[in-house]
Amino acid sequence: MDMKDIIYRRKSFRSYSKELLSADILQEIEKSITEAKPLYPHIKFDWKIIGTDDIKCVQNWRAPHYIAMFTEETDGARENLGFIFQQVELYMQSKGIGSCWLGMGKPADAEIYNPDKHTDMQFVMMLAFGTPENEAYRSDIAEFKRKTLAEISDVEDTRLECARIAPSAVNSQPWYFVHDGDIIHVYCITKYLIHKVLGKMNKFDMGIALAHIYAENKETFEFFRTENPKEIKGYYYIGSIKI
């Protein structure tokens, strides 16, 4: 299935076969990581594929494989990882491989990522993946429980439908889009009463939504930051796009 199409059929999985994916499939996934477009090319990041015995996680479900993500902590770093690895997630789901962002897990062994390799990086997120135990795709877009276009944008722009149905931490859907001619300014909600952790996780969510927009508009997508962006009450500025 095409990666554009999978945006409207994908879902997050929490039930996997214990069977390991083949070495060839894992190699293809690694290739998709190296070929993914970054949001911020200057930000250093790294990753490692690990197994279910290599993680600590509060959830009571497990996947056979995980991508542990590492980055230097700088402005835009988490959005950058969300952008890169949502492209990878779409690739995997287009091949029938289930996946789920995992914000409440971490490597069991701190040495699994050699701190001498990049002393300025730290672990920040994992992506669980494997063969799903149930239906790999949604049958209809109506299965997505999401805000309307009118709730996430100042204009009901159907080009943003791909971002509207993007996954987010506890389905918080933190994005808001403001149109200015052919430019769309991208904002993230400032505060949540649910949990302070969402503030960091929503940065990944913004990268994930932008990855969906990029996947739909690969030939024309542009991301940049403007000086003195318009202030939107309850939101902070992420960047601007042209599609």
KETOR-876219 format. One record per atom (N, C-alpha, C): atom name; z negated, x, y negated. Coordinates in nm, 2 decimals, always signed. Each point is the difference from the previous one (the first is absolute). Layout:
 atom      Z      X      Y
   CA      Z      X      Y
...
This chain:
 atom      Z      X      Y
    N  +0.00  +0.08  +0.12
   CA  +0.00  -0.08  -0.12
    C  +0.00  +0.09  -0.12
    N  +0.08  -0.04  -0.11
   CA  +0.01  +0.07  -0.12
    C  -0.14  +0.01  -0.07
    N  -0.03  +0.11  -0.07
   CA  -0.13  +0.01  -0.07
    C  -0.01  -0.11  -0.11
    N  +0.11  -0.04  -0.06
   CA  +0.00  -0.10  -0.10
    C  -0.05  -0.13  +0.06
    N  +0.06  -0.03  +0.12
   CA  -0.04  -0.13  +0.07
    C  -0.14  +0.00  +0.04
    N  -0.05  +0.12  +0.05
   CA  -0.13  +0.01  +0.06
    C  -0.11  -0.04  -0.11
    N  +0.03  +0.02  -0.13
   CA  -0.10  -0.03  -0.10
    C  -0.04  -0.15  +0.02
    N  +0.09  -0.09  +0.03
   CA  -0.03  -0.14  +0.01
    C  -0.04  -0.05  +0.14
    N  -0.01  +0.10  +0.09
   CA  -0.04  -0.04  +0.14
    C  -0.12  +0.08  +0.05
    N  -0.04  +0.11  -0.07
   CA  -0.10  +0.09  +0.04
    C  -0.14  -0.07  +0.00
    N  -0.09  +0.05  +0.07
   CA  -0.14  -0.04  +0.00
    C  -0.09  +0.11  +0.04
    N  -0.13  -0.01  -0.03
   CA  -0.10  +0.10  +0.03
    C  -0.06  -0.03  +0.14
    N  -0.01  +0.10  +0.08
   CA  -0.04  -0.02  +0.14
    C  -0.14  +0.06  +0.02
    N  -0.08  -0.07  +0.08
   CA  -0.13  +0.05  +0.04
    C  -0.02  -0.01  +0.15
    N  +0.11  -0.02  +0.08
   CA  -0.01  -0.01  +0.14
    C  +0.12  +0.08  +0.06
    N  -0.03  +0.11  +0.07
   CA  +0.10  +0.09  +0.05
    C  -0.01  +0.03  +0.15
    N  +0.11  +0.03  +0.06
   CA  +0.00  +0.06  +0.13
    C  -0.06  +0.13  +0.00
    N  -0.07  +0.04  +0.11
   CA  -0.06  +0.13  +0.00
    C  +0.10  +0.11  +0.03
    N  +0.12  -0.04  +0.04
   CA  +0.10  +0.10  +0.04
    C  +0.04  +0.08  -0.12
    N  +0.01  +0.13  +0.02
   CA  +0.04  +0.09  -0.11
    C  +0.15  -0.01  -0.02
    N  +0.05  +0.02  -0.12
   CA  +0.14  +0.01  -0.03
    C  +0.05  +0.13  +0.05
    N  +0.13  +0.00  +0.02
   CA  +0.06  +0.13  +0.06
    C  +0.01  +0.11  -0.11
    N  +0.01  +0.12  +0.05
   CA  +0.01  +0.11  -0.10
    C  +0.12  -0.01  -0.09
    N  +0.11  -0.06  +0.06
   CA  +0.12  -0.02  -0.08
    C  -0.02  -0.10  -0.11
    N  -0.07  -0.11  +0.03
   CA  -0.03  -0.10  -0.11
    C  -0.09  +0.06  -0.10
    N  -0.10  +0.08  +0.04
   CA  -0.09  +0.06  -0.10
    C  +0.07  +0.10  -0.09
    N  +0.10  +0.07  +0.06
   CA  +0.08  +0.09  -0.08
    C  +0.09  -0.07  -0.10
    N  +0.05  -0.12  +0.04
   CA  +0.07  -0.08  -0.10
    C  -0.08  -0.05  -0.11
    N  -0.13  -0.04  +0.03
   CA  -0.09  -0.04  -0.11
    C  -0.03  +0.12  -0.09
    N  -0.02  +0.11  +0.06
   CA  -0.03  +0.12  -0.09
    C  +0.12  +0.03  -0.09
    N  +0.12  -0.02  +0.05
   CA  +0.12  +0.02  -0.08
    C  +0.00  -0.10  -0.11
    N  -0.04  -0.13  +0.03
   CA  +0.01  -0.10  -0.11
    C  -0.10  +0.04  -0.11
    N  -0.11  +0.07  +0.03
   CA  -0.10  +0.04  -0.10
    C  +0.07  +0.10  -0.09
    N  +0.06  +0.10  +0.06
   CA  +0.06  +0.11  -0.08
    C  +0.12  -0.05  -0.08
    N  +0.06  -0.11  +0.04
   CA  +0.12  -0.05  -0.07
    C  -0.04  -0.11  -0.11
    N  -0.13  -0.04  +0.00
   CA  -0.04  -0.11  -0.09
    C  +0.00  +0.05  -0.14
    N  +0.04  -0.08  -0.09
   CA  +0.00  +0.03  -0.15
    C  -0.14  +0.00  -0.06
    N  -0.04  +0.10  -0.07
   CA  -0.13  -0.01  -0.06
    C  +0.01  -0.07  -0.14
    N  -0.11  -0.06  -0.04
   CA  -0.01  -0.06  -0.13
    C  -0.02  +0.11  -0.11
    N  -0.08  +0.09  +0.04
   CA  -0.03  +0.12  -0.09
    C  +0.03  +0.13  +0.08
    N  +0.12  +0.05  -0.01
   CA  +0.04  +0.12  +0.08
    C  -0.09  +0.12  -0.02
    N  -0.07  +0.01  -0.12
   CA  -0.08  +0.12  -0.02
    C  -0.14  -0.01  +0.06
    N  -0.04  -0.11  +0.06
   CA  -0.14  -0.01  +0.05
    C  +0.01  +0.04  +0.15
    N  -0.09  +0.10  +0.03
   CA  -0.01  +0.05  +0.14
    C  -0.07  -0.09  +0.09
    N  +0.06  -0.02  +0.12
   CA  -0.07  -0.08  +0.10
    C  +0.04  +0.06  +0.14
    N  -0.08  -0.05  +0.10
   CA  +0.03  +0.05  +0.14
    C  -0.04  -0.11  +0.09
    N  +0.02  +0.01  +0.13
   CA  -0.03  -0.10  +0.10
    C  -0.01  +0.06  +0.14
    N  -0.06  -0.08  +0.09
   CA  -0.01  +0.05  +0.13
    C  -0.01  -0.13  +0.09
    N  +0.08  +0.00  +0.11
   CA  -0.01  -0.11  +0.10
    C  -0.11  +0.04  +0.10
    N  -0.10  -0.09  +0.01
   CA  -0.11  +0.02  +0.09
    C  -0.02  -0.12  +0.10
    N  -0.08  +0.01  +0.10
   CA  -0.02  -0.10  +0.10
    C  -0.13  -0.08  -0.02
    N  -0.02  -0.10  +0.08
   CA  -0.11  -0.09  -0.02
    C  -0.13  +0.06  +0.02
    N  -0.01  +0.11  +0.08
   CA  -0.12  +0.07  +0.02
    C  -0.04  +0.10  -0.12
    N  +0.10  +0.01  -0.09
   CA  -0.02  +0.09  -0.11
    C  -0.05  -0.07  -0.13
    N  -0.04  -0.13  +0.01
   CA  -0.03  -0.07  -0.12
    C  -0.14  -0.06  +0.01
    N  -0.06  -0.03  -0.11
   CA  -0.12  -0.08  -0.02
    C  +0.04  -0.12  -0.08
    N  -0.04  -0.12  +0.05
   CA  +0.05  -0.12  -0.07
    C  -0.10  -0.12  +0.03
    N  -0.03  -0.08  -0.10
   CA  -0.09  -0.11  +0.01
    C  +0.06  -0.12  +0.07
    N  +0.14  -0.01  -0.01
   CA  +0.06  -0.11  +0.07
    C  -0.01  +0.01  +0.15
    N  +0.00  -0.11  +0.07
   CA  -0.02  +0.00  +0.14
    C  +0.13  +0.00  +0.08
    N  +0.11  +0.03  -0.07
   CA  +0.13  +0.01  +0.07
    C  +0.05  +0.14  -0.02
    N  +0.09  +0.04  +0.09
   CA  +0.05  +0.14  +0.00
    C  +0.15  +0.00  +0.02
    N  +0.07  +0.09  -0.06
   CA  +0.15  +0.02  +0.03
    C  +0.01  +0.14  +0.07
    N  +0.11  +0.02  +0.07
   CA  +0.01  +0.13  +0.07
    C  +0.03  +0.12  -0.09
    N  +0.05  -0.03  -0.12
   CA  +0.04  +0.11  -0.09
    C  -0.04  -0.04  -0.15
    N  -0.03  +0.11  -0.07
   CA  -0.03  -0.02  -0.15
    C  +0.06  +0.11  -0.08
    N  +0.05  -0.03  -0.12
   CA  +0.04  +0.10  -0.09
    C  -0.12  +0.02  -0.10
    N  -0.06  +0.12  +0.00
   CA  -0.10  +0.03  -0.09
    C  +0.07  +0.07  -0.12
    N  -0.04  -0.05  -0.12
   CA  +0.07  +0.04  -0.13
    C  -0.10  +0.08  -0.08
    N  +0.06  +0.11  -0.06
   CA  -0.08  +0.09  -0.09
    C  +0.08  +0.02  -0.13
    N  -0.08  +0.02  -0.11
   CA  +0.07  +0.02  -0.12
    C  -0.09  +0.07  -0.10
    N  +0.06  +0.06  -0.10
   CA  -0.09  +0.05  -0.11
    C  -0.03  -0.12  -0.08
    N  -0.13  -0.01  -0.05
   CA  -0.04  -0.11  -0.08
    C  +0.04  +0.02  -0.14
    N  +0.10  -0.07  -0.04
   CA  +0.05  +0.00  -0.14
    C  +0.06  -0.13  -0.04
    N  +0.02  -0.02  -0.12
   CA  +0.06  -0.13  -0.05
    C  +0.13  -0.04  +0.08
    N  +0.00  -0.11  +0.06
   CA  +0.12  -0.05  +0.07
    C  +0.00  +0.04  +0.15
    N  -0.10  +0.08  +0.05
   CA  +0.01  +0.05  +0.13
    C  +0.00  -0.11  +0.11
    N  -0.09  -0.10  -0.02
   CA  -0.01  -0.10  +0.10
    C  +0.12  -0.10  -0.01
    N  +0.05  -0.02  -0.12
   CA  +0.12  -0.08  -0.01
    C  +0.12  +0.07  +0.07
    N  +0.00  +0.13  -0.01
   CA  +0.10  +0.08  +0.06
    C  +0.00  -0.01  +0.15
    N  -0.12  +0.01  +0.06
   CA  -0.01  -0.01  +0.15
    C  +0.04  -0.14  +0.04
    N  -0.05  -0.11  -0.07
   CA  +0.04  -0.13  +0.04
    C  +0.15  -0.02  +0.00
    N  +0.07  +0.06  -0.10
   CA  +0.14  -0.01  -0.02
    C  +0.07  +0.07  +0.12
    N  -0.04  +0.12  +0.03
   CA  +0.06  +0.08  +0.11
    C  -0.02  -0.07  +0.13
    N  -0.12  -0.03  +0.04
   CA  -0.03  -0.04  +0.13
    C  +0.03  -0.15  +0.03
    N  +0.02  -0.08  -0.11
   CA  +0.05  -0.13  +0.02
    C  +0.15  +0.00  +0.04
    N  +0.07  +0.10  -0.05
   CA  +0.14  +0.02  +0.05
    C  -0.01  +0.03  +0.15
    N  -0.09  +0.08  +0.04
   CA  -0.02  +0.04  +0.14
    C  -0.04  -0.12  +0.08
    N  -0.09  -0.08  -0.05
   CA  -0.04  -0.12  +0.07
    C  +0.12  -0.10  +0.02
    N  +0.08  -0.01  -0.10
   CA  +0.12  -0.09  +0.01
    C  +0.09  +0.05  +0.11
    N  +0.02  +0.14  +0.00
   CA  +0.08  +0.06  +0.10
    C  -0.05  -0.03  +0.14
    N  -0.13  +0.02  +0.02
   CA  -0.06  -0.03  +0.13
    C  +0.02  -0.14  +0.04
    N  -0.03  -0.09  -0.09
   CA  +0.01  -0.14  +0.04
    C  +0.15  -0.05  +0.02
    N  +0.09  +0.07  -0.06
   CA  +0.14  -0.03  +0.02
    C  +0.04  +0.04  +0.14
    N  -0.08  +0.09  +0.06
   CA  +0.03  +0.05  +0.14
    C  -0.09  -0.07  +0.10
    N  -0.08  -0.11  -0.04
   CA  -0.08  -0.07  +0.09
    C  -0.14  +0.06  +0.02
    N  -0.03  +0.10  -0.08
   CA  -0.13  +0.06  +0.01
    C  -0.10  -0.06  -0.10
    N  -0.11  -0.05  +0.05
   CA  -0.10  -0.07  -0.08
    C  -0.08  +0.10  -0.08
    N  -0.06  -0.04  -0.12
   CA  -0.08  +0.09  -0.08
    C  -0.09  -0.08  -0.09
    N  -0.10  +0.07  -0.05
   CA  -0.10  -0.06  -0.09
    C  -0.07  +0.11  -0.08
    N  -0.01  -0.02  -0.13
   CA  -0.07  +0.09  -0.09
    C  -0.15  -0.01  +0.03
    N  -0.07  +0.11  +0.01
   CA  -0.14  +0.00  +0.05
    C  -0.08  +0.08  -0.11
    N  -0.07  -0.08  -0.08
   CA  -0.08  +0.06  -0.11
    C  -0.14  +0.03  +0.04
    N  -0.05  -0.05  +0.12
   CA  -0.14  +0.02  +0.04
    C  -0.01  +0.10  +0.11
    N  +0.10  +0.09  +0.02
   CA  -0.01  +0.10  +0.10
    C  +0.02  +0.14  -0.05
    N  -0.04  +0.10  +0.08
   CA  +0.02  +0.14  -0.04
    C  +0.01  +0.09  +0.13
    N  +0.05  +0.12  -0.01
   CA  +0.00  +0.09  +0.11
    C  -0.14  +0.03  +0.05
    N  -0.02  +0.00  +0.13
   CA  -0.13  +0.02  +0.06
    C  -0.05  +0.15  -0.03
    N  +0.10  +0.09  +0.00
   CA  -0.03  +0.14  -0.02
    C  +0.05  +0.04  -0.13
    N  -0.08  +0.05  -0.09
   CA  +0.04  +0.04  -0.13
    C  +0.09  +0.12  +0.00
    N  +0.00  +0.07  +0.11
   CA  +0.08  +0.12  +0.02
    C  +0.14  -0.04  +0.05
    N  +0.03  -0.13  +0.03
   CA  +0.13  -0.03  +0.05
    C  +0.11  +0.03  -0.11
    N  -0.05  +0.00  -0.12
   CA  +0.09  +0.05  -0.11
    C  -0.05  +0.13  -0.05
    N  +0.07  +0.11  +0.02
   CA  -0.05  +0.13  -0.03
    C  -0.03  +0.01  -0.15
    N  -0.12  +0.01  -0.05
   CA  -0.03  +0.01  -0.14
    C  +0.05  +0.12  -0.07
    N  +0.03  +0.11  +0.09
   CA  +0.06  +0.12  -0.06
    C  +0.15  -0.01  -0.03
    N  +0.06  -0.11  +0.05
   CA  +0.14  -0.02  -0.02
    C  +0.03  -0.04  -0.15
    N  -0.07  -0.10  -0.04
   CA  +0.01  -0.05  -0.14
    C  -0.14  -0.03  -0.05
    N  -0.06  +0.09  -0.06
   CA  -0.14  -0.02  -0.04
    C  -0.02  -0.11  -0.11
    N  +0.11  -0.04  -0.06
   CA  +0.00  -0.10  -0.11
    C  +0.03  -0.14  +0.05
    N  +0.01  -0.02  +0.13
   CA  +0.03  -0.13  +0.06
    C  -0.12  -0.06  +0.07
    N  +0.00  -0.13  +0.02
   CA  -0.10  -0.06  +0.08
    C  +0.06  -0.13  +0.07
    N  -0.07  -0.04  +0.11
   CA  +0.05  -0.12  +0.07
    C  -0.03  -0.12  -0.09
    N  +0.10  -0.09  +0.00
   CA  -0.02  -0.12  -0.08
    C  +0.03  -0.13  +0.08
    N  +0.09  +0.00  +0.10
   CA  +0.04  -0.13  +0.06
    C  +0.06  +0.03  +0.14
    N  +0.01  -0.11  +0.08
   CA  +0.07  +0.01  +0.13
    C  +0.09  -0.13  +0.01
    N  +0.10  +0.03  +0.08
   CA  +0.09  -0.11  +0.04
    C  +0.00  -0.01  +0.16
    N  -0.05  -0.11  +0.05
   CA  +0.00  -0.02  +0.15
    C  +0.14  -0.04  +0.04
    N  +0.04  +0.04  +0.12
   CA  +0.13  -0.05  +0.05
    C  +0.01  +0.02  +0.16
    N  +0.09  -0.08  +0.05
   CA  +0.02  +0.00  +0.15
    C  +0.08  -0.12  +0.04
    N  +0.02  -0.02  +0.13
   CA  +0.07  -0.11  +0.05
    C  -0.09  -0.13  -0.01
    N  +0.05  -0.10  -0.08
   CA  -0.08  -0.12  -0.02
    C  -0.01  -0.08  +0.13
    N  -0.12  -0.07  +0.02
   CA  -0.02  -0.08  +0.12
    C  +0.06  -0.14  -0.01
    N  +0.03  -0.04  -0.13
   CA  +0.06  -0.14  -0.02
    C  +0.13  +0.01  -0.08
    N  +0.05  -0.11  -0.04
   CA  +0.13  -0.01  -0.07
    C  +0.00  +0.10  -0.11
    N  +0.11  +0.08  -0.01
   CA  +0.01  +0.11  -0.09
    C  +0.04  -0.04  -0.14
    N  +0.05  -0.12  -0.02
   CA  +0.05  -0.05  -0.13
    C  -0.05  -0.14  -0.03
    N  -0.01  -0.03  -0.13
   CA  -0.02  -0.13  -0.05
    C  +0.13  -0.08  +0.02
    N  -0.01  -0.13  +0.03
   CA  +0.12  -0.08  +0.02
    C  +0.05  -0.06  -0.13
    N  -0.08  +0.00  -0.10
   CA  +0.04  -0.07  -0.13
    C  -0.08  +0.06  -0.11
    N  +0.06  +0.01  -0.12
   CA  -0.07  +0.05  -0.12
    C  -0.12  -0.09  -0.04
    N  +0.00  -0.12  +0.04
   CA  -0.11  -0.09  -0.03
    C  -0.13  +0.04  +0.07
    N  +0.01  +0.09  +0.10
   CA  -0.12  +0.04  +0.06
    C  -0.08  +0.09  -0.08
    N  +0.06  +0.06  -0.11
   CA  -0.08  +0.09  -0.09
    C  -0.09  -0.09  -0.09
    N  -0.13  +0.03  -0.01
   CA  -0.09  -0.07  -0.08
    C  -0.02  +0.09  -0.13
    N  +0.08  -0.03  -0.10
   CA  +0.01  +0.08  -0.12
    C  -0.01  -0.09  -0.13
    N  -0.02  +0.07  -0.11
   CA  +0.01  -0.06  -0.13
    C  +0.15  -0.04  -0.03
    N  +0.02  -0.09  -0.09
   CA  +0.14  -0.03  -0.04
    C  +0.05  +0.10  -0.09
    N  +0.13  +0.00  -0.02
   CA  +0.06  +0.09  -0.10
    C  -0.05  -0.02  -0.14
    N  -0.03  -0.12  -0.03
   CA  -0.06  -0.03  -0.14
    C  -0.13  +0.06  -0.02
    N  -0.08  +0.02  +0.11
   CA  -0.13  +0.06  -0.01
    C  +0.00  +0.15  -0.01
    N  +0.11  +0.06  +0.04
   CA  +0.00  +0.15  +0.00
    C  +0.10  +0.06  -0.10
    N  +0.06  -0.09  -0.08
   CA  +0.10  +0.05  -0.10
    C  +0.01  -0.09  -0.12
    N  +0.03  +0.06  -0.11
   CA  +0.02  -0.09  -0.12
    C  +0.14  -0.07  +0.01
    N  +0.08  +0.04  +0.09
   CA  +0.13  -0.07  +0.02
    C  +0.02  -0.02  +0.15
    N  +0.04  -0.12  +0.04
   CA  +0.02  -0.03  +0.15
    C  +0.13  +0.07  +0.04
    N  -0.01  +0.13  +0.01
   CA  +0.11  +0.09  +0.04
    C  +0.01  +0.01  +0.15
    N  +0.10  -0.06  +0.06
   CA  +0.01  +0.00  +0.15
    C  +0.02  +0.14  +0.05
    N  +0.04  +0.09  -0.08
   CA  +0.01  +0.14  +0.05
    C  -0.13  +0.06  +0.04
    N  -0.11  -0.07  -0.05
   CA  -0.14  +0.05  +0.03
    C  -0.06  -0.07  +0.13
    N  +0.08  -0.08  +0.06
   CA  -0.04  -0.07  +0.12
    C  -0.05  +0.10  +0.11
    N  +0.07  +0.12  +0.01
   CA  -0.03  +0.10  +0.09
    C  -0.14  +0.06  -0.02
    N  -0.03  +0.01  -0.13
   CA  -0.14  +0.05  -0.04
    C  -0.10  -0.11  +0.02
    N  +0.03  -0.12  -0.02
   CA  -0.09  -0.11  +0.01
    C  -0.06  -0.01  +0.14
    N  +0.08  +0.03  +0.10
   CA  -0.05  -0.02  +0.14
    C  -0.04  +0.14  +0.06
    N  -0.02  +0.10  -0.08
   CA  -0.05  +0.13  +0.05
    C  -0.15  -0.01  +0.04
    N  -0.04  +0.08  +0.10
   CA  -0.14  -0.01  +0.05
    C  -0.09  +0.07  -0.10
    N  -0.12  -0.04  +0.00
   CA  -0.10  +0.06  -0.09
    C  -0.14  -0.01  +0.06
    N  -0.10  +0.08  -0.05
   CA  -0.13  +0.00  +0.06
    C  -0.06  -0.14  -0.02
    N  -0.05  -0.05  +0.11
   CA  -0.06  -0.14  +0.01
    C  +0.09  -0.10  -0.07
    N  +0.13  +0.02  +0.00
   CA  +0.10  -0.09  -0.06
    C  -0.03  -0.02  -0.15
    N  -0.05  +0.10  -0.07
   CA  -0.04  -0.01  -0.14
    C  +0.12  -0.01  -0.10
    N  +0.12  +0.04  +0.04
   CA  +0.12  -0.02  -0.08
    C  -0.03  +0.04  -0.15
    N  -0.03  +0.13  -0.03
   CA  -0.04  +0.04  -0.13
    C  +0.11  +0.02  -0.10
    N  +0.12  -0.02  +0.03
   CA  +0.11  +0.03  -0.09
    C  +0.04  -0.11  -0.10
    N  +0.05  +0.05  -0.12
   CA  +0.05  -0.09  -0.10
    C  +0.11  +0.07  -0.07
    N  +0.11  -0.07  -0.02
   CA  +0.13  +0.05  -0.06
    C  +0.03  -0.06  -0.13
    N  +0.03  +0.08  -0.10
   CA  +0.04  -0.04  -0.13
    C  +0.14  +0.05  -0.04
    N  +0.08  -0.10  -0.04
   CA  +0.14  +0.04  -0.02
    C  +0.02  +0.03  -0.15
    N  +0.09  +0.10  -0.02
   CA  +0.04  +0.05  -0.13
    C  +0.14  +0.04  +0.00
    N  +0.09  -0.10  -0.02
   CA  +0.14  +0.03  +0.02
    C  +0.03  +0.03  +0.14
    N  +0.07  +0.12  +0.02
   CA  +0.03  +0.04  +0.14
    C  -0.11  +0.08  +0.07
    N  -0.11  +0.01  -0.07
   CA  -0.12  +0.08  +0.05
    C  -0.11  -0.10  +0.04
    N  -0.06  +0.04  +0.11
   CA  -0.11  -0.08  +0.05
    C  -0.12  +0.09  +0.01
    N  -0.11  -0.04  -0.08
   CA  -0.12  +0.08  +0.00
    C  -0.09  -0.05  +0.11
    N  -0.07  +0.09  +0.07
   CA  -0.08  -0.03  +0.12
    C  -0.14  +0.03  -0.03
    N  -0.09  -0.11  +0.03
   CA  -0.14  +0.01  -0.03
    C  -0.08  -0.03  +0.12
    N  -0.12  +0.05  +0.01
   CA  -0.10  -0.02  +0.11
    C  -0.12  -0.06  -0.06
    N  -0.06  -0.10  +0.07
   CA  -0.12  -0.06  -0.04
    C  -0.12  +0.10  -0.02
    N  -0.08  -0.02  -0.10
   CA  -0.10  +0.10  -0.03
    C  -0.13  -0.01  +0.08
    N  -0.05  -0.12  +0.02
   CA  -0.13  -0.02  +0.07
    C  +0.01  -0.11  +0.11
    N  -0.08  +0.03  +0.10
   CA  -0.02  -0.10  +0.10
    C  -0.15  -0.02  +0.03
    N  -0.04  -0.12  +0.02
   CA  -0.14  -0.02  +0.03
    C  -0.03  +0.02  +0.15
    N  +0.11  +0.00  +0.08
   CA  -0.02  +0.01  +0.15
    C  -0.07  +0.13  +0.04
    N  +0.05  +0.11  -0.05
   CA  -0.05  +0.13  +0.04
    C  +0.06  +0.11  -0.09
    N  -0.08  +0.10  -0.04
   CA  +0.05  +0.11  -0.08
    C  +0.11  +0.08  +0.06
    N  -0.01  +0.01  +0.14
   CA  +0.10  +0.08  +0.07
    C  +0.15  -0.05  -0.02
    N  +0.01  -0.13  -0.03
   CA  +0.13  -0.06  -0.03
    C  +0.08  +0.07  -0.11
    N  -0.08  +0.06  -0.10
   CA  +0.06  +0.06  -0.11
    C  +0.09  +0.12  +0.05
    N  -0.05  +0.08  +0.09
   CA  +0.08  +0.11  +0.06
    C  +0.11  -0.05  +0.09
    N  -0.03  -0.10  +0.08
   CA  +0.10  -0.05  +0.10
    C  +0.11  -0.07  -0.07
    N  -0.02  -0.06  -0.11
   CA  +0.10  -0.07  -0.08
    C  +0.10  +0.09  -0.05
    N  -0.03  +0.13  -0.02
   CA  +0.09  +0.10  -0.05
    C  +0.11  +0.02  +0.12
    N  -0.04  +0.00  +0.12
   CA  +0.09  +0.01  +0.11
    C  +0.09  -0.13  +0.00
    N  -0.07  -0.11  -0.02
   CA  +0.08  -0.13  +0.00
    C  +0.11  +0.00  -0.10
    N  -0.02  +0.06  -0.12
   CA  +0.10  +0.00  -0.10
    C  +0.12  +0.09  +0.05
    N  -0.03  +0.11  +0.07
   CA  +0.11  +0.08  +0.05
    C  +0.07  -0.07  +0.11
    N  -0.07  -0.08  +0.08
   CA  +0.06  -0.08  +0.11
    C  +0.10  -0.10  -0.06
    N  -0.04  -0.07  -0.11
   CA  +0.08  -0.11  -0.06
    C  +0.13  +0.07  -0.06
    N  -0.02  +0.12  -0.06
   CA  +0.11  +0.07  -0.06
    C  +0.10  +0.05  +0.11
    N  -0.06  +0.03  +0.11
   CA  +0.09  +0.04  +0.11
    C  +0.09  -0.11  +0.05
    N  -0.05  -0.12  +0.00
   CA  +0.08  -0.12  +0.03
    C  +0.11  -0.02  -0.10
    N  -0.03  +0.02  -0.13
   CA  +0.10  -0.01  -0.10
    C  +0.11  +0.11  +0.02
    N  -0.05  +0.12  +0.03
   CA  +0.10  +0.11  +0.02
    C  +0.09  -0.03  +0.12
    N  -0.06  -0.04  +0.11
   CA  +0.08  -0.03  +0.12
    C  +0.11  -0.10  -0.02
    N  -0.03  -0.09  -0.09
   CA  +0.10  -0.11  -0.04
    C  +0.10  +0.05  -0.10
    N  -0.03  +0.11  -0.07
   CA  +0.09  +0.05  -0.11
    C  +0.01  +0.15  +0.00
    N  +0.03  +0.06  +0.12
   CA  +0.00  +0.14  +0.01
    C  +0.10  +0.07  -0.09
    N  +0.11  -0.06  -0.03
   CA  +0.11  +0.06  -0.08
    C  -0.03  +0.00  -0.15
    N  -0.09  -0.10  -0.05
   CA  -0.02  -0.02  -0.14
    C  -0.15  +0.02  -0.04
    N  -0.09  +0.01  +0.09
   CA  -0.14  +0.01  -0.03
    C  -0.03  +0.12  -0.08
    N  -0.08  -0.02  -0.11
   CA  -0.05  +0.11  -0.09
    C  -0.15  -0.03  -0.02
    N  -0.08  +0.10  +0.01
   CA  -0.14  -0.01  -0.04
    C  -0.04  +0.10  -0.10
    N  -0.07  -0.04  -0.11
   CA  -0.04  +0.09  -0.10
    C  -0.12  -0.06  -0.08
    N  -0.06  +0.08  -0.08
   CA  -0.12  -0.04  -0.08
    C  +0.04  +0.01  -0.14
    N  -0.04  -0.10  -0.08
   CA  +0.03  -0.01  -0.14
    C  -0.13  +0.03  -0.08
    N  +0.01  +0.05  -0.12
   CA  -0.11  +0.03  -0.09
    C  -0.04  -0.13  -0.06
    N  -0.13  -0.02  -0.02
   CA  -0.06  -0.12  -0.07
    C  +0.05  -0.13  +0.06
    N  -0.01  -0.02  +0.13
   CA  +0.04  -0.13  +0.06
    C  -0.08  -0.12  -0.06
    N  +0.06  -0.11  +0.01
   CA  -0.07  -0.12  -0.04
    C  -0.13  -0.03  +0.08
    N  -0.10  -0.03  -0.07
   CA  -0.13  -0.03  +0.07
    C  +0.00  -0.14  +0.05
    N  -0.04  -0.02  +0.13
   CA  -0.01  -0.13  +0.06
    C  -0.14  -0.02  +0.04
    N  -0.07  -0.10  -0.05
   CA  -0.14  -0.02  +0.03
    C  -0.02  -0.01  +0.15
    N  -0.10  +0.07  +0.05
   CA  -0.04  +0.00  +0.14
    C  +0.09  +0.08  +0.09
    N  +0.10  +0.08  -0.06
   CA  +0.09  +0.08  +0.08
    C  +0.01  +0.14  -0.07
    N  +0.04  +0.10  +0.08
   CA  +0.03  +0.13  -0.06
    C  +0.14  +0.04  +0.05
    N  +0.07  +0.08  -0.08
   CA  +0.14  +0.04  +0.01
    C  +0.02  +0.10  +0.11
    N  +0.09  -0.03  +0.09
   CA  +0.04  +0.09  +0.11
    C  +0.12  +0.08  -0.03
    N  +0.11  -0.06  -0.05
   CA  +0.12  +0.06  -0.03
    C  +0.11  -0.11  -0.03
    N  +0.12  +0.05  -0.02
   CA  +0.11  -0.10  -0.03
    C  +0.11  +0.03  +0.09
    N  +0.08  -0.10  +0.03
   CA  +0.12  +0.01  +0.09
    C  +0.12  -0.06  -0.06
    N  +0.12  +0.05  +0.04
   CA  +0.12  -0.07  -0.02
    C  +0.06  -0.02  +0.14
    N  +0.06  -0.12  +0.02
   CA  +0.06  -0.03  +0.13
    C  +0.14  -0.06  -0.01
